[in-house]
Amino acid sequence: QVQLVESGGGLVQAGGSLRLSCAASGRTDSNFAMGWFRQYPGKEREFVATISRFGSTTAYADSVKGRFTISRDNNKSTVFLQMNSLKPEDTALYYCARRALAGVGIATTRGEYIYWGQGTQVTVSS
């Protein structure tokens, strides 16, 4: 079993920055792509960013491209999401997730992930 715990959320003014962390424990293995998703109240969880197992490949939702950066430290079993130039529309509950399939590549759809954290709230005030 794998446990994922997000941290780093909070309240920030528009234009500000936050850095989310996702620490993995349990049967951790760096051989999996990781991702960040977010969810608005009453909406489905949506893709934000993904990173391949060794960090060589990343992908982002168009809405965050150029503002958010995903990275990972496999020695610490931790994934990060650096969020800059935050906008009020970035306000959401942010989740990290581990891909179900091991090996190469990235994953941009919710169904490709099997383990999820409990989420961390990000609120951006205007």
PyRosetta script that sets phi, psi and omega in degrees:
from pyrosetta import init, pose_from_sequence

init()
pose = pose_from_sequence("QVQLVESGGGLVQAGGSLRLSCAASGRTDSNFAMGWFRQYPGKEREFVATISRFGSTTAYADSVKGRFTISRDNNKSTVFLQMNSLKPEDTALYYCARRALAGVGIATTRGEYIYWGQGTQVTVSS")
pose.set_psi(1, 149.1)
pose.set_omega(1, -179.6)
pose.set_phi(2, -122.9)
pose.set_psi(2, 134.8)
pose.set_omega(2, 174.6)
pose.set_phi(3, -113.5)
pose.set_psi(3, 135.8)
pose.set_omega(3, 177.9)
pose.set_phi(4, -120.8)
pose.set_psi(4, 130.0)
pose.set_omega(4, -179.3)
pose.set_phi(5, -127.2)
pose.set_psi(5, 117.2)
pose.set_omega(5, 178.0)
pose.set_phi(6, -88.9)
pose.set_psi(6, 151.8)
pose.set_omega(6, 175.1)
pose.set_phi(7, -153.3)
pose.set_psi(7, 168.1)
pose.set_omega(7, 175.7)
pose.set_phi(8, 103.5)
pose.set_psi(8, -6.0)
pose.set_omega(8, 177.6)
pose.set_phi(9, -71.0)
pose.set_psi(9, 171.0)
pose.set_omega(9, 179.0)
pose.set_phi(10, 164.1)
pose.set_psi(10, -165.4)
pose.set_omega(10, -179.8)
pose.set_phi(11, -103.1)
pose.set_psi(11, 130.9)
pose.set_omega(11, -179.1)
pose.set_phi(12, -144.6)
pose.set_psi(12, 151.5)
pose.set_omega(12, 176.9)
pose.set_phi(13, -78.9)
pose.set_psi(13, 155.2)
pose.set_omega(13, 176.5)
pose.set_phi(14, -55.5)
pose.set_psi(14, 137.0)
pose.set_omega(14, -176.5)
pose.set_phi(15, 92.8)
pose.set_psi(15, -11.5)
pose.set_omega(15, -179.1)
pose.set_phi(16, -83.3)
pose.set_psi(16, -174.1)
pose.set_omega(16, -176.4)
pose.set_phi(17, -132.5)
pose.set_psi(17, 152.7)
pose.set_omega(17, 171.1)
pose.set_phi(18, -142.8)
pose.set_psi(18, 152.6)
pose.set_omega(18, 174.8)
pose.set_phi(19, -124.0)
pose.set_psi(19, 114.8)
pose.set_omega(19, 177.2)
pose.set_phi(20, -89.5)
pose.set_psi(20, 145.6)
pose.set_omega(20, 175.3)
pose.set_phi(21, -123.6)
pose.set_psi(21, 151.0)
pose.set_omega(21, 176.8)
pose.set_phi(22, -136.1)
pose.set_psi(22, 109.6)
pose.set_omega(22, -178.8)
pose.set_phi(23, -98.7)
pose.set_psi(23, 129.1)
pose.set_omega(23, 179.4)
pose.set_phi(24, -100.7)
pose.set_psi(24, 143.2)
pose.set_omega(24, 175.3)
pose.set_phi(25, -142.7)
pose.set_psi(25, 170.2)
pose.set_omega(25, -176.7)
pose.set_phi(26, 91.8)
pose.set_psi(26, -134.9)
pose.set_omega(26, -179.5)
pose.set_phi(27, -82.7)
pose.set_psi(27, 69.3)
pose.set_omega(27, -178.4)
pose.set_phi(28, -78.0)
pose.set_psi(28, 146.2)
pose.set_omega(28, -177.5)
pose.set_phi(29, -155.5)
pose.set_psi(29, 126.5)
pose.set_omega(29, -177.1)
pose.set_phi(30, -78.3)
pose.set_psi(30, 3.5)
pose.set_omega(30, -175.2)
pose.set_phi(31, -84.8)
pose.set_psi(31, 23.3)
pose.set_omega(31, -177.3)
pose.set_phi(32, -131.4)
pose.set_psi(32, 140.0)
pose.set_omega(32, 170.0)
pose.set_phi(33, -66.9)
pose.set_psi(33, 151.8)
pose.set_omega(33, 178.6)
pose.set_phi(34, -124.5)
pose.set_psi(34, 158.9)
pose.set_omega(34, -179.4)
pose.set_phi(35, -146.3)
pose.set_psi(35, 161.9)
pose.set_omega(35, 171.9)
pose.set_phi(36, -118.9)
pose.set_psi(36, 137.2)
pose.set_omega(36, 176.5)
pose.set_phi(37, -129.6)
pose.set_psi(37, 165.2)
pose.set_omega(37, 174.3)
pose.set_phi(38, -140.0)
pose.set_psi(38, 156.6)
pose.set_omega(38, -177.3)
pose.set_phi(39, -138.4)
pose.set_psi(39, 127.8)
pose.set_omega(39, 173.8)
pose.set_phi(40, -91.0)
pose.set_psi(40, 154.3)
pose.set_omega(40, 179.3)
pose.set_phi(41, -55.3)
pose.set_psi(41, 128.8)
pose.set_omega(41, 177.2)
pose.set_phi(42, 77.0)
pose.set_psi(42, 4.8)
pose.set_omega(42, -179.2)
pose.set_phi(43, -116.7)
pose.set_psi(43, 164.6)
pose.set_omega(43, 176.6)
pose.set_phi(44, -77.7)
pose.set_psi(44, 155.5)
pose.set_omega(44, 177.9)
pose.set_phi(45, -65.6)
pose.set_psi(45, 135.5)
pose.set_omega(45, -177.8)
pose.set_phi(46, -121.3)
pose.set_psi(46, 150.3)
pose.set_omega(46, -179.2)
pose.set_phi(47, -67.1)
pose.set_psi(47, 139.2)
pose.set_omega(47, 175.8)
pose.set_phi(48, -117.7)
pose.set_psi(48, -53.7)
pose.set_omega(48, -176.1)
pose.set_phi(49, -160.1)
pose.set_psi(49, 155.1)
pose.set_omega(49, 176.5)
pose.set_phi(50, -142.4)
pose.set_psi(50, 154.7)
pose.set_omega(50, 179.5)
pose.set_phi(51, -139.8)
pose.set_psi(51, 139.3)
pose.set_omega(51, -179.4)
pose.set_phi(52, -72.1)
pose.set_psi(52, 172.4)
pose.set_omega(52, -169.9)
pose.set_phi(53, -58.3)
pose.set_psi(53, -35.9)
pose.set_omega(53, -179.7)
pose.set_phi(54, -109.1)
pose.set_psi(54, 6.9)
pose.set_omega(54, 174.4)
pose.set_phi(55, 86.3)
pose.set_psi(55, 6.7)
pose.set_omega(55, -175.2)
pose.set_phi(56, -78.9)
pose.set_psi(56, -21.3)
pose.set_omega(56, -177.3)
pose.set_phi(57, -128.2)
pose.set_psi(57, 134.4)
pose.set_omega(57, 176.3)
pose.set_phi(58, -134.4)
pose.set_psi(58, 161.1)
pose.set_omega(58, 175.3)
pose.set_phi(59, -150.2)
pose.set_psi(59, 152.1)
pose.set_omega(59, -175.0)
pose.set_phi(60, -137.3)
pose.set_psi(60, 152.9)
pose.set_omega(60, 169.2)
pose.set_phi(61, -67.1)
pose.set_psi(61, 147.9)
pose.set_omega(61, -178.7)
pose.set_phi(62, -57.7)
pose.set_psi(62, -33.2)
pose.set_omega(62, -175.5)
pose.set_phi(63, -68.7)
pose.set_psi(63, -17.8)
pose.set_omega(63, -178.1)
pose.set_phi(64, -118.2)
pose.set_psi(64, -5.7)
pose.set_omega(64, -176.9)
pose.set_phi(65, -58.1)
pose.set_psi(65, 132.6)
pose.set_omega(65, -179.2)
pose.set_phi(66, 87.8)
pose.set_psi(66, -12.4)
pose.set_omega(66, 180.0)
pose.set_phi(67, -115.2)
pose.set_psi(67, -34.0)
pose.set_omega(67, -178.2)
pose.set_phi(68, -107.6)
pose.set_psi(68, 147.5)
pose.set_omega(68, 176.8)
pose.set_phi(69, -134.6)
pose.set_psi(69, 125.6)
pose.set_omega(69, 176.6)
pose.set_phi(70, -99.0)
pose.set_psi(70, 142.0)
pose.set_omega(70, 178.0)
pose.set_phi(71, -149.9)
pose.set_psi(71, 170.7)
pose.set_omega(71, 179.3)
pose.set_phi(72, -148.2)
pose.set_psi(72, 152.6)
pose.set_omega(72, 174.1)
pose.set_phi(73, -125.3)
pose.set_psi(73, 98.1)
pose.set_omega(73, -175.2)
pose.set_phi(74, -67.9)
pose.set_psi(74, -25.5)
pose.set_omega(74, 177.6)
pose.set_phi(75, -66.0)
pose.set_psi(75, -27.5)
pose.set_omega(75, -180.0)
pose.set_phi(76, -108.5)
pose.set_psi(76, 6.5)
pose.set_omega(76, 179.7)
pose.set_phi(77, 50.7)
pose.set_psi(77, 45.9)
pose.set_omega(77, -175.2)
pose.set_phi(78, -132.6)
pose.set_psi(78, 140.0)
pose.set_omega(78, 175.2)
pose.set_phi(79, -117.8)
pose.set_psi(79, 144.7)
pose.set_omega(79, -176.9)
pose.set_phi(80, -122.8)
pose.set_psi(80, 155.0)
pose.set_omega(80, 170.9)
pose.set_phi(81, -135.1)
pose.set_psi(81, 105.5)
pose.set_omega(81, 175.8)
pose.set_phi(82, -85.8)
pose.set_psi(82, 121.7)
pose.set_omega(82, -176.3)
pose.set_phi(83, -117.6)
pose.set_psi(83, 114.7)
pose.set_omega(83, 179.4)
pose.set_phi(84, -114.1)
pose.set_psi(84, 164.9)
pose.set_omega(84, 178.3)
pose.set_phi(85, 48.6)
pose.set_psi(85, 48.3)
pose.set_omega(85, -175.5)
pose.set_phi(86, -65.3)
pose.set_psi(86, 145.9)
pose.set_omega(86, -179.1)
pose.set_phi(87, -120.2)
pose.set_psi(87, 156.7)
pose.set_omega(87, 177.4)
pose.set_phi(88, -55.7)
pose.set_psi(88, -32.7)
pose.set_omega(88, 179.8)
pose.set_phi(89, -72.1)
pose.set_psi(89, -5.4)
pose.set_omega(89, 172.9)
pose.set_phi(90, -83.3)
pose.set_psi(90, -6.4)
pose.set_omega(90, 178.2)
pose.set_phi(91, -62.4)
pose.set_psi(91, 120.8)
pose.set_omega(91, -175.9)
pose.set_phi(92, -175.5)
pose.set_psi(92, 173.2)
pose.set_omega(92, 170.8)
pose.set_phi(93, -92.4)
pose.set_psi(93, 124.3)
pose.set_omega(93, -175.3)
pose.set_phi(94, -104.8)
pose.set_psi(94, 132.6)
pose.set_omega(94, -178.8)
pose.set_phi(95, -120.7)
pose.set_psi(95, 143.0)
pose.set_omega(95, 166.9)
pose.set_phi(96, -103.7)
pose.set_psi(96, 159.0)
pose.set_omega(96, -175.5)
pose.set_phi(97, -152.2)
pose.set_psi(97, 154.0)
pose.set_omega(97, 176.3)
pose.set_phi(98, -111.2)
pose.set_psi(98, 133.9)
pose.set_omega(98, -179.8)
pose.set_phi(99, -62.8)
pose.set_psi(99, 146.4)
pose.set_omega(99, 179.2)
pose.set_phi(100, -73.1)
pose.set_psi(100, -37.1)
pose.set_omega(100, -174.7)
pose.set_phi(101, -92.4)
pose.set_psi(101, 128.8)
pose.set_omega(101, 177.9)
pose.set_phi(102, -79.0)
pose.set_psi(102, 162.5)
pose.set_omega(102, 172.0)
pose.set_phi(103, 105.1)
pose.set_psi(103, -158.5)
pose.set_omega(103, -172.3)
pose.set_phi(104, -70.1)
pose.set_psi(104, 162.0)
pose.set_omega(104, 173.2)
pose.set_phi(105, 98.1)
pose.set_psi(105, 177.4)
pose.set_omega(105, 178.6)
pose.set_phi(106, -127.6)
pose.set_psi(106, 174.1)
pose.set_omega(106, -177.1)
pose.set_phi(107, -141.0)
pose.set_psi(107, 127.8)
pose.set_omega(107, -175.5)
pose.set_phi(108, -115.1)
pose.set_psi(108, 1.2)
pose.set_omega(108, -179.7)
pose.set_phi(109, -117.2)
pose.set_psi(109, 147.8)
pose.set_omega(109, -175.2)
pose.set_phi(110, -57.5)
pose.set_psi(110, -38.4)
pose.set_omega(110, -175.5)
pose.set_phi(111, -68.1)
pose.set_psi(111, -13.4)
pose.set_omega(111, -179.7)
pose.set_phi(112, -83.7)
pose.set_psi(112, -5.8)
pose.set_omega(112, -176.3)
pose.set_phi(113, -107.7)
pose.set_psi(113, 144.2)
pose.set_omega(113, -175.6)
pose.set_phi(114, -116.8)
pose.set_psi(114, -31.3)
pose.set_omega(114, 179.8)
pose.set_phi(115, -112.0)
pose.set_psi(115, 137.5)
pose.set_omega(115, -176.9)
pose.set_phi(116, -133.1)
pose.set_psi(116, 147.7)
pose.set_omega(116, 171.8)
pose.set_phi(117, -83.1)
pose.set_psi(117, -176.0)
pose.set_omega(117, -177.4)
pose.set_phi(118, -89.9)
pose.set_psi(118, -10.4)
pose.set_omega(118, 176.6)
pose.set_phi(119, 96.3)
pose.set_psi(119, 152.3)
pose.set_omega(119, 174.8)
pose.set_phi(120, -135.0)
pose.set_psi(120, 134.2)
pose.set_omega(120, -174.0)
pose.set_phi(121, -82.6)
pose.set_psi(121, 132.1)
pose.set_omega(121, 172.7)
pose.set_phi(122, -117.8)
pose.set_psi(122, 125.5)
pose.set_omega(122, 179.2)
pose.set_phi(123, -126.1)
pose.set_psi(123, 124.0)
pose.set_omega(123, -179.1)
pose.set_phi(124, -114.2)
pose.set_psi(124, 119.4)
pose.set_omega(124, -179.0)
pose.set_phi(125, -93.2)
pose.set_psi(125, 147.9)
pose.set_omega(125, -178.1)
pose.set_phi(126, -89.8)
pose.dump_pdb("model.pdb")
